Amino acid sequence: AQSVSQHNHHVILSEAASLELGCNYSYGGTVNLFWYVQYPGQHLQLLLKYFSGDPLVKGIKGFEAEFIKSKFSFNLRKPSVQWSDTAEYFCAVKAGTASKLTFGTGTRLQVTL
Amino acid sequence: EAQVTQNPRYLITVTGKKLTVTCSQNMNHEYMSWYRQDPGLGLRQIYYSMNVEVTDKGDVPEGYKVSRKEKRNFPLILESPSPNQTSLYFCASSLAGSYNSPLHFGNGTRLTVT
């Protein structure tokens, strides 16, 4: 079964700092990759997704992620974070044509002014 | 407005008292799923349904039941809740058979079992 690892559990950054959150998965075949964001007190929302083509994916609010197949990674990046980016971020993987979505344990991002 | 609606948002109950959390979606999605979210554990899938009358266990199904009698509804049933089921629960839906279709989540139900 596939698994997803997010090694950064809690990240604290100042506004305007650059962000990179790690995500690694274990599955050797075709994958579909997602990043979801959960703002305080809210439900999860899709940030961006990758399923084929250009491995550099751009999402909403200036976020992007790069799929590196050889490293089984799908790291999330943002050049300059804002206080409003404070949230929990979840990486998720669908393996092959399965509908099941496996989530990582999440990374809590705290952006200070 | 396309949405997944869960009720109630908050629920406090006692051990052993049966409860149901409702979930409804208006997007004609075939696939529906229940997750629980716990600190440090992320989201874990409880049950999912590929279509009407088709349900399957996820990663943590013990102590839960579901039913899918209609396409839009996917209630989560706790026949005899226990304190270890205290958690934040999310219902989600997506287009089945479309492997790159993202999940749409409900607003969550925070359950406390005393």
Contacts between the chains, C-beta under 8 A, distances in Angstrom:
chain1	res1	chain2	res2	distance
A	6	B	42	7.9
A	9	B	40	7.4
A	32	B	99	5.7
A	32	B	100	4.9
A	34	B	102	6.2
A	36	B	103	8.0
A	42	B	107	7.3
A	43	B	90	6.4
A	43	B	105	4.2
A	43	B	106	6.1
A	43	B	107	4.9
A	43	B	108	5.5
A	44	B	43	7.7
A	44	B	90	6.9
A	44	B	92	7.9
A	44	B	103	7.6
A	44	B	105	4.6
A	45	B	105	7.4
A	46	B	102	4.5
A	46	B	103	7.7
A	49	B	100	6.6
A	49	B	102	5.9
A	51	B	99	7.4
A	51	B	100	3.8
A	90	B	42	6.4
A	90	B	43	6.7
A	94	B	99	5.7
A	94	B	100	7.6
A	96	B	99	7.4
A	97	B	99	4.9
A	98	B	99	7.0
A	99	B	31	5.2
A	99	B	48	7.2
A	99	B	50	6.6
A	99	B	94	7.3
A	99	B	96	5.7
A	99	B	97	7.7
A	99	B	99	7.0
A	100	B	45	6.8
A	100	B	48	6.9
A	100	B	58	7.6
A	101	B	33	7.8
A	101	B	45	7.7
A	101	B	103	6.0
A	102	B	45	7.9
A	103	B	35	7.7
A	103	B	42	4.8
A	103	B	43	4.2
A	103	B	44	7.7
A	104	B	42	5.7
A	105	B	40	6.2
A	105	B	41	6.1
A	105	B	42	3.8
A	106	B	42	4.9
A	106	B	43	7.9
